[in-house]
């Protein structure tokens, strides 16, 4: 029986990362049903139950070593693991896992990763050195490809692929409708906001609140805030709702986390999604729901550019007027070309899994 060990930001109640894990696990099992999967997780019990896998604590070195010793292949990804903007410590952690796998003679795949930004010269040299040892490197966008090239990697070794989440099906609209009705949502057009904490939020919370008020009035709409990571996203969403003043009654902050399938189902019922969270935008694209990106990280810009979508500007400079004007351009405008792009990305996501399978022992 082939064994795969998965490393990533799993078990931290982040809906985007959990969606990637769902997609990876499901796709691996479709291609090789008997494969044994173990995940390094921040919450092994929840990860094991939700994804029906084995799971080990990601910071328990003895259990990680045991899992590594038994595995045939380390799959590192997806997501933006190799970057030092949010934390240098996390970058060194993921690099150490890659290095450990190679020292123990395991196959290593950098899987559909978003690379960078990596600003420290030392970190860039170390990342380039360790990544060159990988058996396969796949990245989810052109920007990641260029980032690795500037760190000295051979461009022929880097494959541009698709985010793993593109292997997921579209949302079941009736399931999402039933969830929304529990919160008295859905009788009017729905505009979703997927926000997160970021420096300068004292200013941008005001702008989001004003934009939500203007859009709710213009389209006689309800505003639904979609926290993708609890409790952090719920906190910032509630702060924005309060700032809506008298119009706060037309808004609802969903008070719980959902499964990947449920998030997809909920978002399929929206008329528009305005998001900082990358995978909220991906969920919208999968459902052909118009989406407006708010730039806080290159990964958002890279994705929206690839989709030929709209970014309302970076989070440090966005304004309520800019958000509403961009939203008006997208209102009720489905992009027929998007379906073709999604089909291509689904195919590439499947090919990426097949590359992994080919590295496993026969």
C-alpha positions in Angstrom: 0.0 0.0 0.0 1.4 3.4 -1.0 1.7 6.1 1.7 1.6 9.9 1.4 2.4 12.4 4.1 0.8 15.8 3.6 2.3 19.0 5.0 0.5 22.3 5.0 -1.5 24.8 7.1 -4.1 22.3 8.2 -6.1 22.0 11.4 -6.3 25.7 12.1 -10.0 26.3 11.1 -9.1 28.1 7.9 -11.7 27.3 5.3 -9.4 28.0 2.4 -6.7 25.6 3.6 -9.3 23.0 4.6 -10.8 23.2 1.1 -7.3 22.5 -0.4 -7.0 19.5 1.9 -10.4 18.2 0.9 -9.6 18.6 -2.8 -6.2 16.9 -2.4 -7.5 14.0 -0.4 -10.5 13.4 -2.6 -8.5 13.6 -5.8 -5.8 11.3 -4.5 -8.5 8.7 -3.6 -10.1 9.0 -7.0 -6.8 8.3 -8.8 -5.6 5.6 -6.3 -8.3 4.5 -3.9 -6.0 2.3 -1.8 -3.5 5.1 -1.0 -2.8 5.7 2.7 -2.9 9.4 3.7 -1.4 11.0 6.8 -1.7 14.7 7.5 0.5 16.9 9.7 -2.1 19.0 11.5 -2.6 21.7 14.1 -5.6 19.7 15.3 -5.1 16.0 14.5 -8.4 14.8 15.9 -10.5 17.3 13.9 -8.4 16.7 10.7 -8.7 12.9 11.1 -12.5 13.0 11.6 -13.3 15.6 8.9 -11.1 14.1 6.1 -11.0 10.4 7.1 -7.2 10.3 7.2 -4.5 9.6 9.8 -3.2 12.8 11.4 -0.2 13.7 13.5 0.6 16.8 15.5 2.7 19.0 13.2 5.0 20.2 16.0 5.5 16.8 17.6 8.9 15.9 16.2 8.8 12.2 17.3 5.4 11.6 15.7 6.4 13.5 12.5 9.6 11.4 12.3 7.6 8.2 12.7 5.1 9.3 10.0 8.0 10.3 7.7 9.7 7.0 8.2 6.6 5.1 7.0 5.7 7.3 4.1 6.7 7.0 0.4 6.2 10.6 -0.5 5.9 14.0 1.1 3.3 16.3 -0.5 4.0 19.9 0.6 1.0 22.1 -0.2 -1.1 23.6 -1.4 -1.3 27.2 -0.3 1.3 29.9 0.3 3.6 28.0 2.6 6.9 29.4 1.4 6.8 33.1 2.2 8.1 35.3 5.0 5.5 38.1 5.0 3.2 36.6 7.7 6.0 34.7 9.5 9.7 33.8 9.0 9.3 31.0 11.5 6.6 29.3 9.4 8.8 29.5 6.3 11.7 27.8 8.1 9.3 25.2 9.5 8.1 24.2 6.0 11.6 24.2 4.6 12.8 22.0 7.5 10.0 19.4 6.7 11.1 19.4 3.1 14.8 19.0 4.1 13.9 16.2 6.5 12.0 14.2 3.9 15.0 14.4 1.5 17.4 13.4 4.3 15.3 10.3 4.9 15.3 9.4 1.2 11.6 10.2 0.5 10.1 11.6 -2.7 9.1 15.2 -2.3 6.5 17.2 -4.2 5.9 20.9 -3.9 2.2 20.8 -4.7 0.3 23.7 -6.4 2.1 26.2 -4.1 2.0 29.9 -4.2 5.6 31.0 -3.7 6.6 34.3 -2.0 7.0 37.0 -1.3 10.3 36.0 0.4 12.2 39.1 1.3 15.1 38.0 3.5 18.2 37.3 1.4 19.2 34.3 3.6 15.7 32.9 3.4 15.7 33.2 -0.4 19.0 31.4 -0.7 17.8 28.6 1.7 14.5 28.3 -0.1 16.2 28.0 -3.5 18.7 25.4 -2.2 16.0 23.2 -0.6 13.5 23.5 -3.4 16.1 22.3 -5.9 16.1 19.0 -4.1 12.4 18.4 -4.7 11.4 15.7 -7.2 8.5 17.7 -8.6 7.7 21.4 -8.2 4.2 22.7 -9.3 3.1 26.2 -8.6 -0.4 27.7 -9.0 0.4 30.9 -10.8 3.0 32.7 -13.0 4.2 34.9 -10.2 5.3 31.9 -8.2 7.1 30.5 -11.2 9.0 33.8 -11.6 9.8 33.9 -7.9 11.4 30.5 -8.0 13.3 31.4 -11.1 14.8 34.4 -9.4 16.0 32.1 -6.6 18.0 30.1 -9.1 15.7 27.2 -10.0 15.7 25.8 -13.5 12.5 26.9 -15.2 12.2 23.5 -16.9 11.7 21.9 -13.5 8.8 24.2 -12.5 5.3 23.3 -13.7 2.6 26.0 -13.6 -0.6 24.2 -12.6 -3.9 25.1 -10.9 -4.9 25.5 -7.2 -6.0 22.2 -5.9 -9.4 23.6 -5.0 -10.3 23.7 -8.7 -10.8 19.9 -8.6 -13.9 20.5 -6.4 -17.4 20.4 -7.8 -19.7 23.5 -7.9 -21.8 24.1 -4.9 -25.3 22.6 -4.4 -27.5 25.7 -4.5 -30.4 24.1 -2.6 -28.1 23.1 0.2 -26.7 26.7 0.5 -30.2 28.1 0.3 -31.3 25.9 3.2 -28.3 27.1 5.3 -29.0 30.8 4.5 -32.7 30.5 5.4 -31.7 29.5 8.9 -30.3 33.0 9.3 -33.3 34.7 7.5 -31.2 35.3 4.4 -32.1 34.8 0.8 -35.4 36.7 0.4 -33.5 39.5 -1.2 -30.3 39.6 -3.4 -27.2 38.6 -1.5 -23.9 40.3 -1.4 -21.1 38.5 0.4 -18.1 39.9 2.1 -15.1 37.7 3.0 -12.8 39.8 5.2 -9.8 39.2 7.4 -7.6 41.1 9.9 -4.8 43.1 8.3 -2.8 46.1 9.4 -4.7 49.4 9.0 -8.1 47.8 9.5 -9.3 50.7 11.6 -9.5 52.6 8.3 -10.6 49.9 5.9 -13.4 48.7 8.2 -15.0 52.1 7.8 -14.7 51.8 4.0 -16.2 48.3 3.9 -19.1 49.4 6.1 -19.9 52.4 4.0 -19.7 50.3 0.8 -22.0 47.6 2.3 -24.6 50.3 3.2 -24.4 51.8 -0.3 -24.7 48.5 -2.1 -27.5 47.3 0.2 -29.6 50.4 -0.6 -28.8 50.4 -4.3 -29.8 46.8 -4.9 -32.2 46.3 -2.1 -29.9 43.6 -1.0 -28.9 41.7 2.2 -25.2 41.7 3.2 -23.8 38.4 4.4 -20.3 38.3 6.0 -18.6 35.0 5.4 -15.9 34.3 8.0 -13.5 31.7 6.6 -11.3 31.5 9.7 -12.7 31.5 13.2 -12.7 33.5 15.4 -10.5 36.1 13.6 -12.7 36.7 10.5 -15.8 36.8 12.6 -14.3 39.6 14.8 -13.5 41.9 11.8 -16.9 41.1 10.2 -18.8 42.1 13.3 -16.8 45.3 13.6 -17.8 46.2 10.0 -21.4 45.3 10.7 -21.5 47.6 13.7 -20.1 50.5 11.6 -23.0 50.1 9.2 -25.1 51.9 11.9 -28.8 51.8 11.2 -28.3 49.6 8.2 -26.6 46.9 10.3 -30.0 45.1 10.4 -29.7 44.2 6.7 -26.4 42.4 7.4 -25.6 39.0 9.0 -22.3 37.6 10.1 -22.5 33.8 9.7 -21.7 32.7 13.3 -20.0 29.3 12.5 -17.6 27.6 10.3 -18.8 25.3 7.6 -17.5 22.4 5.6 -15.9 23.0 2.2 -19.0 21.7 0.5 -21.2 24.0 2.5 -19.1 27.1 1.8 -19.4 26.3 -1.9 -23.1 25.9 -1.6 -23.6 29.1 0.3 -21.5 31.2 -2.2 -23.4 29.7 -5.1 -26.4 31.7 -3.9 -24.7 35.1 -3.9 -25.2 37.8 -6.6 -21.7 39.2 -5.8 -18.7 38.3 -3.6 -16.3 41.0 -2.3 -13.3 39.3 -0.8 -9.9 39.6 0.8 -9.8 35.8 1.3 -8.3 34.1 -1.7 -10.4 31.0 -1.5 -13.6 32.9 -1.1 -12.8 34.3 -4.6 -12.0 30.8 -5.8 -15.3 29.4 -4.5 -17.1 32.3 -6.3 -15.2 31.5 -9.6 -16.1 27.8 -9.3 -19.8 28.8 -9.1 -19.5 31.6 -11.8 -20.5 34.2 -9.2 -19.2 37.7 -10.0 -16.4 38.5 -7.6 -14.3 41.5 -6.6 -10.9 41.0 -5.1 -9.4 43.2 -2.5 -5.6 43.1 -2.7 -3.6 42.5 0.5 -1.2 39.8 -0.8 0.2 39.0 -4.3 -1.7 35.7 -4.3 -5.0 37.6 -4.6 -3.7 39.8 -7.5 -2.2 36.7 -9.3 -5.5 34.8 -9.1 -7.7 37.7 -10.2 -5.4 38.5 -13.0 -5.4 34.9 -14.2 -9.3 35.0 -14.1 -9.3 38.3 -15.9 -11.3 39.6 -13.0 -11.5 42.8 -11.0 -9.3 44.0 -8.1 -10.7 47.1 -6.4 -7.2 48.1 -5.2 -5.0 47.3 -2.3 -6.4 47.2 1.2 -4.3 50.2 2.3 -6.0 52.5 -0.2 -9.4 51.1 -0.9 -12.4 53.4 -0.6 -16.1 52.8 -0.3 -16.7 54.7 -3.6 -14.1 52.5 -5.3 -15.7 49.3 -4.0 -19.2 50.4 -5.0 -18.2 51.6 -8.5 -16.4 48.3 -9.2 -19.3 46.3 -7.8 -21.7 48.1 -10.1 -19.7 47.1 -13.1 -20.0 43.4 -12.1 -23.6 43.4 -10.9 -25.6 40.6 -12.7 -22.8 40.1 -15.2 -21.9 36.4 -15.5 -18.7 35.8 -17.5 -19.3 33.1 -20.1 -15.6 32.8 -20.7 -15.1 32.0 -17.0 -16.6 28.5 -17.5 -14.0 27.6 -20.1 -11.2 28.8 -17.8 -12.6 26.8 -14.9 -12.8 23.7 -17.1 -9.1 24.1 -18.0 -8.1 24.6 -14.4 -10.1 21.5 -13.4 -8.2 19.5 -16.0 -4.8 20.8 -14.8 -5.7 20.1 -11.1 -6.3 16.5 -12.1 -3.1 16.3 -14.0 -1.2 17.6 -11.0 -2.6 14.7 -8.9 -1.6 12.2 -11.6 2.0 13.6 -11.4 2.0 12.7 -7.7 0.6 9.2 -8.3 3.4 8.4 -10.8 6.0 9.0 -8.1 4.6 6.3 -5.8 5.9 2.8 -5.8 4.0 0.4 -8.1 
